[in-house]
């Protein structure tokens, strides 16, 4: 009898222990589920908040650089245009850092305003990349933007997410107090490399957050140190050279995008021909290529709006093609149309170019004739369409 009682007690204790353990496991599972619901898993390292018209190409180049060079997961709304209504939820629940590319019109864009307000209220880190010619709007200017530039439907959408004019004004005011990392979008790829390293560090380490908006560091990010992935003097004979409008920020970003993608695909030296003042500061492969056009093996011509009347583009292209003609046309080239606003030259354009050259530049009438012939030769090749915005 004693043994039976002992066995019964042992069995009872075992059942009690099992019930307690199962209860504890249930509580832990429920707590974990609540934590995942209340504290979402943020799998996106950086969300690029930008004005498509002012920095669409630069944002694409930033995304590619951060992903390829710094192994980050970056969100760009141009990649998911079907679900724009979900952008604010993405910022609130999936993003670690909201990187705002500060160009003149970015804070006039309703979507950017909503993203910034959402970030400040959801403990999402805020990182600012201050570009040229940017100024924060005053509270009065923000109200004018809200009243005159945003449609009723846009205001209603913000209201659905609990965002009012006062929220936007407060977020912009707080944003103006944050430290920034500065970027010169007109600089060479080598000079911009330090900016991207700084941006990656800020996004991953979280110096700037929505809850501690004034706890950051101020960084100047322009560097004159070129990247190490530049052509050497011994490899110039295999250089792929990109010619485009490198005097304006967005067309230059397109050239940098093509450069980066070709380097990844071809595993060869790919260089962009920059304006002389930038080339001279780097003493890089670009300067050596520009001085030795005979060593170019392949040429990529990037077409954007107004590029055909850009004097630097015209003179570089003319020099390269004339040098190639002297070698009996051994140069291979490809044409990339990277701007929907680009218009192919008409008969009237060629006649005017042959008669006047490019007015206001050193390309006079005689050179205009050669340039017109060069353009006619160039457009014998079928242009490949490229959309840098995605």
Secondary structure by P-SEA (a helix, b strand, c coil): caaaaaaaaaaaaaaaaaaaaaaaaaaaaaaaaaaaaacccccccbbbbccccccaaaaaaaaaaaaacccccccccccccccccaaaaaaaccccbbbbbccccccccaaaaaaaaaaaacccbbbbbcccbbbbbcaaaaaaaaaccccaaaaaaaaaacccaaaaaaaaaaaaabbbbbbccccccccaaaaaaaaaaaaaaccccccccccbbbbbcccccccccccccccccbbbbbbccccccaaaaaaaaaaaaaaaacccbbbbbccaaaaaacccaaaaaaaccccccbbbbbbcccccccaaaaaaaaaaaaaaaaacccccbbbbbcccccccccaaaaaaaaccccccccccaaaaaaaaaaaaaaaccbbbbbcccc
